[in-house]
């Protein structure tokens, strides 16, 4: 899902993305390559590079979700629709 299509990630999608970043953190610690991680997690190499830089600078905690950027404007019922 892209921001332009639906206005942002749902809370469930934010959690899913956080899990991917944390899985990548474990792979960084093992020394896996960016290409391997990107292929296995089905994300772009650019995303993995950004995650690795954040991980180097702040550890796994830096990869945790910061929460929604703003208060949700849609109700759970509207998200489901």
N, C-alpha and C positions, 0 to 999 in steps of 0.2 A: 504494500500500500504506500502510496506517495502522499505527501502533504497536500499537494495541489488537487488530488482526487477526492479526498475525504476530510480535509482540514486537520489532520494530525493522527497520531496513534491512539487507539483505545487503550484503556488501562491494561487489558490483557495483552495487547501487542507490546506495550512498554515492558511488561514482565518478560515476555518471550525474548525481546531484544536484550534485556539485561542478562538473561540466562545464557544467551549466545556469547555475550562479552565475557562473562565469567568462565565459560568453557574455554574460550580463547586464552584467558589468563593462565589457565592450567597448561595449555599447549605452549605458551610463551616460556613458561618455567622449564618445560621439557626440552626446549630448543627447536621446536618444529618451525619450519619455514612459513613465511607469509602465504606463499602460494598454496601449500598443503592445507593450512588452516582455512583459507578462503574457499577452497574447493570443498573441503569436508563440511563446512558450516553453510555453504551456499550463499556467500556474501562476496562483495567486491574486495579486491586486494587493497584498495584505498581505505576501506573501512577498517580492515585488519591493521593497516599501518597506523591509522589514527588511534586505534585501541591499544596497540603496542606502545606507542609513545606515551599515552595516558598511563598505562600500566608501569612503564619504566619510571615515570615521574611520581606516581602516587600509589603504586601497588594495585591490588584487586579492588580496593575500596574506591579508587578513582573510576572504575568501570561500572559502579552501581548507578542505577537510575536516579536522577535528581528529582523525579516526579514530574507532574504536568507543568508545562510552561505557564499556563494560566488556568483559571477556574473553568471547568467544563461548561459549555453552553448548551450541550445536548443532554437530555435525560437518558438513563439507561434504556428506556423504551425506544427513544429515538435512535440510539446507537444500534440497537437490535434490528431496527427496520433498515 
